[in-house]
């Protein structure tokens, strides 16, 4: 008891200050997630409550076979979206940060702030902007195709290209977080490494590839995991740009969860799909940590 009292006397105020955040987390995050996991094994209704399904994994099986396997299409689309958008975000972030780095302090700060604007802009505004750009009648993309004599393209209504139009909009949106974090990481690399490489006759490309890229590997890992999670959870952009789904050609995992949970009120299936998404993100993150982890220090 004496040890407990001493601990409370020494650290009690610390726990008192984090108590509001802890209670908020428990009420609005932990308990709903735990309850969602329970619902994933039930045939749940807002009116009559939940009833355990038999066998317990029936919702998970039905999630993959529901409506002729649309969830499989959603998983494929999500994986493709993640592959292209994460790769583009990391490459663009590296290249743009490297171009900003040699600039002066004020000019570099200006460009970093300018490129960070997409991160503080509402996802609704970004989605609406791209929807206007890809409008088949008077959108800017349609205007460009007409300039070169090409016929009008149904960017967001053709099932064959609607999904790729959404992917293109994500790729062309500047990776704000990557640019800021890569710029900070590159600013911490000692200049002596570059000076030594110059003495050995290395050109700028070789210096970038053999010094900059390896020494920002820890930042790359963080950004890859961050962007992968965000891409797997893509919803707003697709829901705003292609609300009709274009014959399910633009369905992703989260849009499927939304449709099953909040349109069809099939909460058991929606919860099962949500935990499938959680498992996919966890497995991909573990693989990324194993592939990109680095013990480099400088």
Residue pairs with C-beta under 8 A, 6 or more apart in sequence:
36 271
36 274
36 275
37 271
37 275
38 50
39 50
39 267
39 268
39 271
40 59
40 60
40 268
40 271
40 272
40 274
40 275
41 52
41 53
41 56
41 57
41 59
41 268
42 50
42 51
42 52
42 53
42 59
42 268
43 50
43 51
43 52
43 53
43 59
43 268
44 50
44 51
44 267
44 268
44 271
45 265
45 267
46 265
46 267
50 268
53 59
53 268
59 268
59 269
59 271
59 272
60 272
60 276
62 269
62 272
63 71
63 269
63 272
63 273
63 276
64 71
64 72
66 260
66 269
70 248
70 251
70 256
71 253
71 256
71 273
73 248
73 249
73 251
74 251
74 252
74 253
74 255
74 256
75 253
75 280
77 163
77 249
77 250
77 251
77 252
78 231
78 232
78 234
78 252
78 253
78 254
80 163
80 167
81 163
81 166
81 167
81 170
81 231
81 234
81 252
82 228
82 231
82 232
84 167
84 170
84 171
85 167
85 170
85 171
85 227
85 231
86 224
86 227
86 228
86 231
88 170
88 171
88 175
89 175
89 178
89 223
89 227
90 175
90 178
90 220
90 223
90 224
90 227
92 174
92 175
92 178
92 179
93 175
93 177
93 178
93 179
93 181
93 182
93 223
94 178
94 182
94 212
94 213
94 216
94 220
96 115
96 174
96 179
97 178
97 179
97 182
97 183
97 186
98 182
98 186
98 208
98 212
100 108
100 111
100 112
100 179
100 183
101 108
101 183
101 186
101 187
103 111
108 183
112 179
112 180
112 183
115 174
115 176
115 179
115 180
116 176
116 177
116 179
116 180
117 176
118 126
118 173
118 174
118 176
119 176
119 177
123 236
123 237
123 240
124 236
124 240
126 173
126 237
127 236
127 237
127 239
127 240
127 241
128 240
130 169
130 173
130 237
130 241
131 156
131 240
131 241
132 139
132 140
133 139
133 140
133 141
133 169
134 141
134 142
134 155
134 156
134 165
134 169
134 241
135 142
135 155
135 156
136 142
136 152
136 153
136 154
136 155
136 156
136 157
137 152
139 155
141 153
141 155
142 152
142 153
142 155
145 151
145 152
145 153
146 152
153 161
154 161
155 161
155 162
155 165
156 162
156 165
156 166
156 241
156 242
156 246
157 246
158 246
159 246
159 247
159 249
160 249
162 242
162 246
162 249
162 250
163 246
163 249
163 250
165 241
166 237
166 238
166 241
166 242
166 250
169 237
169 241
170 231
170 234
170 237
175 227
177 223
177 226
178 223
178 227
181 219
181 222
181 223
182 216
182 219
182 223
184 219
185 215
185 216
185 218
185 219
186 212
186 216
188 298
189 211
189 212
189 215
189 216
189 298
190 298
193 211
193 215
193 298
194 207
194 211
197 206
197 207
197 210
197 211
198 207
202 210
213 220
214 294
214 296
215 296
215 298
217 292
217 294
217 296
218 294
218 296
220 292
221 288
221 289
221 292
221 293
221 294
224 288
224 292
225 285
225 288
225 289
228 281
228 284
228 285
228 288
229 281
229 285
232 253
232 277
232 280
232 281
232 284
233 254
233 277
234 252
234 254
235 252
235 254
235 255
235 258
238 250
238 252
238 255
239 255
239 258
242 250
245 251
245 255
253 273
253 276
253 277
253 280
254 277
256 273
257 270
257 273
257 274
257 277
258 270
260 266
260 267
260 269
260 270
260 273
261 267
261 270
261 271
262 270
